Amino acid sequence: MRSVLFFSTIVLVIIAGFALATENPNVQGEYIEVRSASVYVGACHFGSEYVEGGKEATLIWNIHRGSWNNVKLDGLTVVAVISAKNNLAIDNDTRRSVLYVDSKATPEQYTAISKMLTTNSFDVLGKVVATKIVPIKYTKKGTKYDVSVEKILSLSLNRYPCAKCTQPHQIWYDPLIEVRDVIVGKSEIYSYKDNYLPVNWQQGGTANNVFVGSFSM
């Protein structure tokens, strides 16, 4: 009887520990996702882009605090650029991606970040064809964000002041990862060019092609 009670207690402790780890993720911060198609737009515009557009996305994790495998990652930023043959909303099979890790990261932090993303987001990233350590600049002022990855990527965007500032029935996509407190945004500058992916975009003007929210891993 004692052995049964002891075993039951151990099982409950393990379950409780797992639940606690799930409820209190180790790494948290701000997340930006930019799509090469409008995420908030009228039905006709969405339909025309859905067939030929939306094949690329840029995912940005700005880590506020947390550790992965006992390595602190506070203040670091990592960017993933994803490309597929079809709209990312329907194409999981041909996705290819490049990871860009902030050059401020130590070798241990670089390894931890790479492992964290490939473990938690492998289905989103698809085949990671390269991982590069580069200077990343991430600035935020009010609702305005500016992100640059060396001379490879430039992004300037404004998010809407609140989630209720948009009409839910005109938001056609979901973020590629699980995000809290999602707000739509507009990109003003969105450009990317590198040799690892068959992607070269240069977008001016404004487009409702951005999600901003909070992430936990």
C-alpha positions as CSV (number, residue, x, y, z in Angstrom):
1,M,0.0,0.0,0.0
2,R,2.8,2.4,0.9
3,S,4.6,1.7,-2.4
4,V,1.4,2.5,-4.3
5,L,0.9,5.8,-2.4
6,F,4.6,6.7,-2.9
7,F,4.3,6.0,-6.7
8,S,1.1,8.0,-6.9
9,T,2.7,10.9,-5.1
10,I,5.7,10.9,-7.5
11,V,3.4,10.9,-10.5
12,L,1.4,13.8,-9.2
13,V,4.7,15.8,-8.6
14,I,5.8,15.1,-12.1
15,I,2.5,16.2,-13.6
16,A,2.4,19.3,-11.4
17,G,6.0,20.2,-12.5
18,F,5.1,19.7,-16.1
19,A,2.0,21.9,-15.8
20,L,4.0,24.6,-14.0
21,A,6.6,24.6,-16.8
22,T,3.9,24.8,-19.4
23,E,2.2,27.8,-17.6
24,N,5.5,29.6,-17.0
25,P,7.5,29.6,-20.2
26,N,11.2,30.2,-19.9
27,V,11.6,32.8,-22.8
28,Q,9.2,35.7,-23.3
29,G,9.2,38.8,-25.4
30,E,7.7,40.8,-28.3
31,Y,7.0,39.2,-31.7
32,I,6.6,40.7,-35.2
33,E,5.5,38.9,-38.2
34,V,5.5,40.5,-41.7
35,R,3.8,38.7,-44.6
36,S,4.2,39.3,-48.3
37,A,0.4,39.6,-48.5
38,S,-2.1,41.8,-46.8
39,V,-3.4,40.2,-43.6
40,Y,-6.1,42.9,-43.1
41,V,-7.9,44.0,-46.3
42,G,-11.1,43.7,-48.4
43,A,-12.2,40.3,-49.7
44,C,-11.4,41.0,-53.4
45,H,-7.9,42.2,-52.6
46,F,-7.3,39.2,-50.4
47,G,-8.5,36.8,-53.1
48,S,-6.2,38.2,-55.7
49,E,-3.2,38.0,-53.4
50,Y,-4.0,34.6,-52.0
51,V,-3.3,32.7,-55.2
52,E,0.0,34.3,-56.3
53,G,1.2,36.1,-53.1
54,G,1.9,35.4,-49.5
55,K,4.8,33.0,-50.2
56,E,7.2,34.8,-47.9
57,A,7.3,36.0,-44.3
58,T,9.7,37.5,-41.8
59,L,9.4,36.5,-38.2
60,I,11.1,38.5,-35.5
61,W,11.5,37.5,-31.8
62,N,12.7,40.3,-29.5
63,I,13.5,38.5,-26.3
64,H,12.8,40.5,-23.2
65,R,13.8,37.9,-20.6
66,G,14.3,34.2,-20.2
67,S,16.7,31.2,-20.5
68,W,16.9,28.2,-22.7
69,N,18.9,25.2,-21.5
70,N,20.1,27.4,-18.6
71,V,21.5,30.0,-21.0
72,K,20.2,33.6,-20.4
73,L,18.9,35.2,-23.6
74,D,17.7,38.6,-22.3
75,G,17.9,41.4,-24.8
76,L,18.7,39.4,-27.9
77,T,16.8,39.4,-31.2
78,V,16.5,36.7,-33.8
79,V,15.0,36.9,-37.2
80,A,13.7,34.2,-39.5
81,V,12.9,34.7,-43.2
82,I,10.7,32.0,-44.7
83,S,9.9,31.2,-48.3
84,A,7.7,28.6,-50.0
85,K,6.4,27.8,-53.5
86,N,2.8,28.7,-52.5
87,N,1.0,30.9,-50.0
88,L,2.3,30.0,-46.5
89,A,-1.3,29.6,-45.3
90,I,-1.5,26.4,-47.3
91,D,2.1,25.3,-48.0
92,N,3.9,23.6,-45.2
93,D,5.8,21.2,-47.4
94,T,8.1,23.5,-49.4
95,R,9.0,26.0,-46.7
96,R,12.7,27.0,-46.5
97,S,14.1,29.5,-44.0
98,V,17.2,31.4,-42.9
99,L,17.8,32.3,-39.3
100,Y,19.6,35.5,-38.4
101,V,20.9,35.7,-34.8
102,D,22.0,38.9,-33.2
103,S,25.8,39.3,-33.3
104,K,25.7,40.3,-29.6
105,A,25.0,36.7,-28.8
106,T,27.8,34.6,-27.3
107,P,28.5,31.2,-28.8
108,E,26.4,29.6,-26.0
109,Q,23.5,32.0,-26.6
110,Y,23.7,31.4,-30.4
111,T,23.5,27.6,-29.8
112,A,20.6,28.0,-27.3
113,I,18.6,30.3,-29.6
114,S,19.1,28.1,-32.7
115,K,18.0,25.0,-30.7
116,M,15.0,26.8,-29.1
117,L,13.6,27.9,-32.5
118,T,14.3,24.6,-34.3
119,T,12.7,22.7,-31.4
120,N,9.6,24.9,-31.0
121,S,9.0,26.2,-34.5
122,F,10.4,23.5,-36.8
123,D,7.0,23.0,-38.5
124,V,6.8,26.8,-39.2
125,L,10.4,27.2,-40.4
126,G,10.5,24.2,-42.6
127,K,14.0,23.4,-43.8
128,V,16.5,25.8,-42.2
129,V,19.1,26.3,-45.0
130,A,21.4,28.6,-43.1
131,T,21.9,30.3,-39.8
132,K,23.9,33.5,-39.7
133,I,25.3,35.7,-36.9
134,V,24.8,39.3,-38.0
135,P,24.2,42.8,-36.4
136,I,20.5,43.2,-35.8
137,K,19.0,46.6,-34.8
138,Y,15.5,46.6,-33.2
139,T,14.0,49.9,-32.0
140,K,10.5,50.7,-30.8
141,K,9.0,54.1,-30.2
142,G,5.3,54.1,-29.4
143,T,3.5,52.1,-32.1
144,K,6.4,52.5,-34.6
145,Y,9.1,49.7,-35.0
146,D,12.3,49.7,-37.0
147,V,14.3,46.5,-37.6
148,S,17.4,46.0,-39.7
149,V,19.6,43.0,-40.3
150,E,22.9,44.3,-41.5
151,K,22.3,45.2,-45.2
152,I,20.1,42.2,-45.7
153,L,16.7,43.3,-44.4
154,S,15.1,46.6,-43.6
155,L,11.7,47.0,-42.0
156,S,9.8,50.0,-40.8
157,L,6.2,49.6,-39.5
158,N,3.4,51.1,-37.5
159,R,0.9,48.9,-35.7
160,Y,-2.7,49.9,-35.1
161,P,-3.2,51.5,-31.6
162,C,-5.4,48.6,-30.4
163,A,-6.8,45.2,-31.5
164,K,-10.3,46.7,-31.7
165,C,-9.2,49.2,-34.3
166,T,-9.6,46.6,-37.0
167,Q,-12.6,44.6,-38.2
168,P,-12.2,40.9,-37.3
169,H,-14.0,39.7,-40.4
170,Q,-11.4,41.4,-42.6
171,I,-8.3,39.7,-40.9
172,W,-7.8,36.8,-43.3
173,Y,-4.7,35.1,-41.8
174,D,-3.5,33.9,-38.4
175,P,0.1,34.4,-37.2
176,L,2.4,31.5,-38.1
177,I,3.2,30.9,-34.4
178,E,1.1,31.1,-31.3
179,V,1.0,34.8,-30.2
180,R,-0.9,36.7,-27.5
181,D,-2.5,40.2,-27.7
182,V,-2.2,40.3,-31.5
183,I,-2.5,43.7,-33.3
184,V,-2.4,44.3,-37.0
185,G,0.2,46.7,-38.4
186,K,1.3,48.5,-41.6
187,S,4.7,48.1,-43.1
188,E,6.1,51.2,-44.7
189,I,9.5,49.8,-45.7
190,Y,9.9,46.1,-46.3
191,S,13.0,44.9,-48.2
192,Y,15.1,41.8,-48.2
193,K,17.9,40.3,-50.3
194,D,20.2,37.4,-49.5
195,N,21.7,34.5,-51.4
196,Y,20.3,31.7,-49.4
197,L,16.6,32.0,-50.6
198,P,15.1,32.7,-54.0
199,V,13.5,35.9,-52.5
200,N,14.2,39.5,-53.4
201,W,11.5,41.9,-52.4
202,Q,11.3,45.7,-52.2
203,Q,8.0,47.0,-51.0
204,G,7.3,50.7,-50.6
205,G,4.1,52.5,-49.5
206,T,2.0,51.0,-46.8
207,A,0.3,47.6,-46.5
208,N,-1.6,45.9,-43.7
209,N,0.7,42.9,-43.7
210,V,2.0,42.8,-40.1
211,F,1.1,41.1,-36.9
212,V,2.6,42.4,-33.5
213,G,2.1,40.5,-30.3
214,S,3.8,38.7,-27.4
215,F,5.4,35.3,-27.5
216,S,6.3,32.7,-24.9
217,M,8.5,29.5,-25.3
